[in-house]
Amino acid sequence: MTPLERAARRTFHSLRTRNFRLYLIGQIVSSAGSWMQFAAQSWLVLRLTDSGAAVGITIGLLFAPLLIAGAWAGVLIDRLDKRRLLIGTSLASGLVALVLSIVTLVGVVEVWMVYVLAAALGVVTALDNPTRRAFVPELVPGGDVPNAIGLNSSVFTIARIIGPAVGGLVIAGVGVGWCFLINAATFGAVIWSLQAMRADELRTPPPIAHARGQLREGLHYAWDNRPVRIALMLTAIIGTFTFNYQVVLPLLVRRELGGGPETFGMLLAVLACGSFVGALGVAHYGKASLRVTLLTTLVLGAAMTAAALAPTLGTEIAVLPFVGVSSMVMLAMATAVCQEATAPEFRGRVMGLFGVAFLGSTAIGAPIIGALSEALGPRAGLGVGAVAAVAAGLVAFATARQSPAEAAVDVDDVAIAEDPAIALS
C-alpha cells in the first residue's frame, strides 16, 4: 500500500460503516439545498430592503429559537429516539422551504414573511441541529467518532461549495424562489437515508427517563467538565462575533466589490473550499484536541484580519480559503472535544448547549454585526470578528494553562469514560 493509499484509508475509514454512509448521502443533498436557501434568503432580503441590518435580523430570527430553547431541546434529545426525531424535523424544514418558495414565486413575498418563516425554521433547527450532532457518535464504532465528525464536516462544506454556487446561478437564471423550492425537495434524501438505516447497528444509548432537574443536571455537567466548558465558551464567542459571513459578504460584494449574486455565491464557495480542506484535515488527524482548537482560533483571527483589509476581489478570493480552513478546524475540533469528552447519557444536553453556543449566538451577533456593517462598512464587521477570535483564543489559552498537567494529555474513549473531566490536548 502506498503512502497516499494509507493516508486515504485513514482519512475515510468511517465510511466502512453502512449507516454512516447512508447518513452522509442524505446530508450532502439536503445541506446543499439548505445552503442554497441560506444564500438566496440573504440576497432576497437585501433586494427587498437594501439593508444589511435587515439581513442580520433575518439570520438572527433563524437562530434565536436555538438560543432560547437549545438547552431544553438537548433534554428532549436524550429522552427520544434521534433517528425518528430527525425524520420529523426534516419534514418540517421541507414544509417551511416550500411555503417560502410559493410566496416568492407568485410574487407576493414581503420582508415580514421572510422574517416569520425564518423564525419558524429556527424553531425546527433548535431541535434538528443538536440532534444531528448527537446522532453521529451512534453511527460508528467509538474509536471512529473524531474521524466521522471530520467527514461529516467535510460533507457539510462540500454542500457549502455546491449550494451557494448553484444558488447564485439559479437566482441569476430563473429567480430566487426556485432556490427555496429545490431546497424543499432535498429533504426527501434525508428522510430516505434515515429510513434505510439498520436500527440494530446503531450504538444508541438507553433514553433517559423523564425526571425533574435534568436541564440543570446537564448544565452542571457541562460546567464541571473542563474541556467541554472551554470549548463551549470559545465557540459562543466565535459564533457571536466571527461566524457572520452571511451578513457581511452580501454587503461587501454589493457595496465595495461591485458584484452581484454570482460573485456572492463565488465568495461563499471559495470560503467553503477552504473549509473542506480543513474538515478533511480533522478527519485525517482523527483525535479530539483542545490545543488544536485554540491554535486555529488564533489563525482564524489572523485570516479574518487579512479578509477585512483585502482591497480587491482578487485578494479577497485569495484570503477567504484561509478563513475557511481555520474556521472549520476550530469548529470541528470543538465539536469533537464536546462529543468525545461527554458521557453518552449527557450527549444530547451537551450538544444542545453546543448548538446554543455556535448557532444560537448568531441570534445576538448577526443583528449587531449587520448594524455595524451598515453604519461603518462591511470591513468593520470582518474586523470585529477578527478581534473577537484573537481575544477568545488568548483567553482560552490562559485558562487552559492554569492546569498544565491536564492540558498535556491526549484522551481516548476509555479515558473519557473513566474521567470525563480530563482536559484534551
N, C-alpha and C positions, 0 to 999 in steps of 0.2 A: 504494500500500500504506500503510495507516495505521500509526502508531507501535506500536499494540497488535499488529497483524499481524506487523510486523518483529520485535518482541520475542518473539512466539510462535515465529516461524520460527527465530530464533537459539537459543532455548531447546530446541527439539525437532528440530534439523536432523539429528541422528544417526539418527532414525527413518526416514530415506530409505533406509537400508541394510537390505535384506531379512533377512539373517542376524541382525542386531541386533534387529529387530522380533520375530522368532521367539524369540530368547533371552529378551526381556523378557516375552513372553506366558507362557512356561514358568515364569519366575522369580516372577512375581506370584502365580500359582496356588500353586506349591509353597511360596513364602515365607510366604504367608498361612496355609497349613496348618502350617508349621514354627513360626510364632509362636503359633498356636493351641495346639500341643502344648507349647511352652515355657511359656506361661502356665498351662496346665492341669497340667503336671507340677509346677510350683511349688505350685499350690493343692493338688494331691493329696498331696504330701509334707507340707505344713503340716497337712492334715486328718489324716494318719496319725500325725504326731508332735507337732504343736503346737509346733514348734521352728524358730526362724529359723536356728539353726546347721545343722540338717538340710537346709534349703533351700540354704544356702550350700555344704554338702558335695555335694549333688546337682549343682549348677551347676559346682562345682569339678571333679567327676568327668567332666562333659561336656566340659570344656575342657583337662583335664590331658594327654590324649594329644597335643593340639596343642602344648602347652608342651614336652613331652618330645621329640616326633618331628617338629614342624613344619618344622624346618630340613632334616632329611633328606627330608621329603616334597617340599620345594622342588627337591631334586636330581632326584627321580623325575619331577616335573612338567616339568623342562627336557629330560628324556630321552624322554618319552612323548607320544602324541597326546592333547591336552587334551580334545577332544570325546568320544572314546571313554572316557577316564578319567571324565568327568562322568556318562556313561551308567551306568557301573559303580557309582559312588558313590551315584547316585540309587536304583538298585535296592537297594543295601544299606541305605540310610536308610529306604526304604519298608518293608523287612522288619523292621527294629528297631521302627518305629512299629506295625506290625501285631501283633508279639508283645506289646508293651506294652498295646495295646488289648484283646487276648484275655484276658490275666491280670487286667485291670481289670474288663472286662465280666462275666467269670464269677465275680468276687468273691473271688479268691484273692490279690490283689496285696498284697505287703508291702513295706516300705520298702527292704529289701535288694534286692528285684527291680528297683525303680526305680533303685537305685544301679548295679546290674550293667548294665542296659540303657542308662543314661546314659553309662557308660564305653564301652560298645560303640558307641553313636552317636558318642561322642567320637573313637574311632579312625577312623571314616569321615570325620568332619568335619575331622580333621587333614590329610586329603588333599583333600577336597572344597573347603573354603573357599579355600585359596590357589590351587587350580586355577581356580576361578571368577573370582577377581580377576585372575589372569594371562591368562585367556581373553578378557576384554573387549577389550583392545587388538588382538586378532586379528580382531575382528568388524567394525571400522570403519576408514576411512582414518586415517592418522596424526594429522592435524590435528583429528580429531573425538574423540580419546581423552578429554580432560577433560570434554567435553560428555556423552559416553557414560557416563563414571563418574558424573556428576551424575544423569543419567536413571536409571541402574541403581540408584543410591542412593534416588532418589525412588520407584521401584517397590518397593524393599525397605521403605521407610517406609509406602507405601500398604498393603503387607502387614501391617505392624505396626499399622496402624489397623484393618484388616479382621479380622485373625486374633484378637487378644485380645478385641475387642468381640464377635465371633461366638462365640469360645470361652467367654466369660462367660455368654452366653445358652444355649449348648449345655450347659454344666455345670449351670446352674440348671434347664434344661428336661428333659434326658434323661440327664445324668450325664457325669462326666469322661472315661470310657472312649471315648465317641463322638468326642471331640476327637482322640484318637490314631488311631482308625480313619479318620476323614476325612483326617487328615494323610497316612496311608499311601497313600490313593488319589490324593492330589495329585501324587505324584512321577511319575505317568503323564504329566502335562502336560510335565514337564521332558524326559523321555525322548522324547516325540513331537517337541518343538521342536528338540532336538539332532539327531534323525534326519532332520528335514525340511530342515536347512540344506544349502546348496550348498557342498560341500567346496572346490571350485575357487575360490570367492570369499573364503575365509578367508586372512588375512595371517599364515600360520603360519610361524615361523622354523624352519630346519632343526633337528631334535633333536640335542642334543649326544651324542657317543659316550660309552659307559661308560669311565670312567677313574678312577684313584685321585686323591684330594685335591680332588674337585670341591666338597664341602661347605666345606672350608677356603678354597678359592678364592672361593666365594660370600660367606663371612664377611668375608674381606679386602676384597672389592669393596664390600660394603655399608659397612664402616667407613671406607674411604678416600673414599667418595662423600659429600661433606659434607651436602647436603640430605637424602639418604636417611638418614644417621646421625642427624641431628637429628629427623627425622620419626619414625623408629623408636623412639628413646629417649623422645620425648614421648608417643607412642602407648602405649608399655609402662607408663608411669606412670599415665596416664589410665585405661588398661584395668584396671590392678590395683586402683585405689582409687576411681575415679569411676563407671565404667560397670557398676554393680552394682544397677540398678533392680529386676531380678527378685528380688533378695534382700531389698531394703529395702521396696519398695512393698507386698508382701503383709502384712508386719508393720505397716506404717504404717496400712493400711486396717483390718486386723483389731483392732489394739490401741489405736489413737489416734483413728481417724476413724469407728469403729463401722460399717463397711461389710462387704459380702460379696463374692462373686465378680463380681457385676455392677459394683460400684464399682471393684474391682481392674482389670477389663477397661476401664472407662471412663478411669481414670487412664493406663493404658498407651496407649489410643487418643488421648487428649489430648496426651500426650508425643509420639506418633508424628505427629500433625498438625503440630506444630512442626518435627519432623524433615523432613517432606515439603516444607514451605516452604523449609527450609534446603537441601535437595537440589536443588530447582528453582533456587534462587539460585546454587548452584555450577554447574549446567548452563548457566544464562544467562551467568554470568561467563566460563566457557569457557577458563580458564587455570589452570595449577598454580601455587599461590602459597604459599610458606613463610611469608611475613609474615601473610597472612590466617589461616593455620593457627595461628600464635602468638597473634594478637589474639583469635580466637574461643575459644582455650583460656582466656584471662583472663575473657572474657564468660561462659563456661561455669562458671567458679569463682564468679562473682557470682550467676549464676542458681541454682546449687546451694545457695548460702548462703541465698537467699530461700526455696527449697523446704524447707530444714531448719527455717526459722523460721516458715513459714506456719502459722497457728494453727487454721485450719478447712479443711474440704473445699473450700469455695468459693475460698479464697485459694490452696490447693494447685492447683486446676484452673486458676487464672489464671496461676500461675507456671510450671507444667510446660511449656507451649509454648515458653517462652524457653530452658528446658533442652534441649528437643528441637532447636530451631533451631541453637543454638550447638554442641551435640554433633555434629550431622550435618555442619555446615560444617567443623568441625575434622577429623572423621574422613574425609570425602570429599576434603578438600584434602590431608590427609596421604597418603591413598591415591594421589591424582593425582600428588603430588610423587614418591612412590616409583616409580610406573609410568613417568612421563614422564622421570625422570632416570636410568632404568636401561636399559642396552643389552638388546636382545631376548633374547640368549642367556643372560642372567643373570636374566630377569624371574621365572621360576619360583622360583629360590632367594631372591630379594629378597622376593617376595610370600609365600613360606613363612615368612621371618623376620617379615614384617608380621603374618601370622597368629599367630605366637608372641607378638608384642608386643601385639596387640589382643585376641585371644581366649584365647591360651594363658595370658596374665597373669591372666585371670579365675580360673584354677585356684588361683592363690595368693590373689587378692584376695577372691573370693566367700566362702570359709570365714572369712577374717579379718573382713570386714565383717559377715557373718552372725553370728559370735560376738559382735562388738562391739555390733551392734544388739540382740542377745538380752540382753546384760548391761546396756547403757546406754540402750537405746531406739533405734528406727529413725531418729530425728532426728540422733543421734550418727553413724550410718552415712552419712547425707547430708552432714553437716558435714565428715567426714574426706575425702569426695570433693571437696568444695569447696576445702578447704585444699590438697589434692594438685594440683588443676587450677591454682590460682593460683601455687603454688610452682613447678610444672613450667613454666608459661608464662613466668614471670620468669627462671628459669634458662636456658630456651631462648633468650629474647631476648638475655640477656647473652652466650650462646655465639655467636649469630648476629652480634652486633655486633663480635665480635673481628675480623671481616673486612668492614668497611663497604662496600668496593668491590664485593665479591662479592654482598653481601646486597641490593644495589640493582638487580640485573639480572633482567629478565624473560627466560625462556629458551623458545625454541620447539623443535620436534623436531629441526631441523637442528643447532641449537647443542648440544643434548644429545648427539646422535650424535657430534659432534666432540669434546666435552669433558663427559663425564657428571659431573664433579666440580664443575661450576659451581653455585653456590647459587641457589635460586629466590627471586624477590621475593614 
